[in-house]
Amino acid sequence: MADEYWGVWRRLMAGEVVTFDGKYVKLKDARLAVEPVQKGGPELFFGGSSPAAQEVAAKHIDTYLSWGEPPPQAAEKIATVRSLAAARGRTLRFGLRINVIVRDTKEEAWFVGP
């Protein structure tokens, strides 16, 4: 679904009139009523660790976001997504999504409950 959505979105942002009949997205002669402020539309930031998400990022996204994982895991994921993008003639930027949880104890920080 994301692949269809972002593919159509990019085309609309580029000023195309789009007819598309996908599994999830169906458009006939769709166009934007106003032009985007940024040429080609705003930059896209996206994250996901599944192979499908990494393919979507490589194909459509400007900045791929990953969780704050141990450095070897983060490096492996970045290398994979970079390679997938390069195979499409694309170069991405990368970023981390970090959540900081502050509690008095480690147990409180990891507590999941009501």
N, C-alpha and C positions, 0 to 999 in steps of 0.2 A: 504494500500500500504506500509506504513512504517513497519508494522508488518512483512510482507513478506520480504521486503528488508533487515531489520536488522537481521531477522532470517537466511536468506541465507548468509548475510555478516559474521555473527558470525561463521557459519559452514566453510566458505571459510578460514577465519582467523585461524581456528583451524586446517587447513591443509586437510580438507575433500575434496573429489571429490563429487560434488553436482549435482544431477539431481533433479529438482524441477519444478512442473507444477502448478503454482498458478494462481490467477485471474490477477495479475499484473506482476509477475516475472516468467519467464520461462527459465530454464537452463537445458542443457544436458551435463553431464560429465564435468562440469565447475571446474576449479582449478586455483589457483594462480600461476603465472609464477615464482614468488619469494616469499620467506617466509617473513612474517612481522618481523620487528625488535623486537617488543614487543611480547612475547609469548601470543598467542590468539588474537593479534591485539591491536591497540590503544584503550585507554579508550574512552567510548562514553558519551558525555554530551548532554542532550536533555531536552526540556521543552515543555509544553503544558498543558492547563487546562481542556480540554474536557475529558470526561470519556474514550474515545478511546485513547487519548494521554497518559493518566495516565496508562492505561493497557499496552501500548507499552513500556512505561518507566519501569514499574514493570517487564516486561518480558525480556527486552533486554539491558537496559541502566545501566551505572555504576554510573553516577551522574545526578540526576534530578534537573533541574533548574526551579525556579519560579520567577515571577516578584516581586518587592518590594511591597508587599501588606501589609495592616494593620496586625499586629501580630496575631490576632485571625484567620483571613482568611488564613494566611500562615501556621499557626499551623495545621489547619484543613486539608489543602491540603497535607501537609507533612505526617500527620497521615494516610490519605487515601492511598497515594502512598506507604508508608512504609508497610501498611497492605496488599495491593495488592502484593507487592514484597515478603513479608513473606509467603503468601499463596503459592508462587512458590519456597519457600526455598531460597530466595535471600535477600541480604542486600544491600541497596543503600546508597550512600552519597547524600547530598543535598547542593544546593547553590542558591544564588539569583542573578538575572540579574538586575542590577540597572543602570538607566540612570540619569545623573544629568544635569538639564537644568538651566543655570544661565542667568538671565536677570535682568534689573533694577526694574521691577515691576512684580507682580503676573500675571497681564493681558498679558504682553509680553511673559512670560514663557508659558502660556497656549494658546497663539495665534497659530492657525493652518491656514495656508494660503500660498499664493504664496510669 
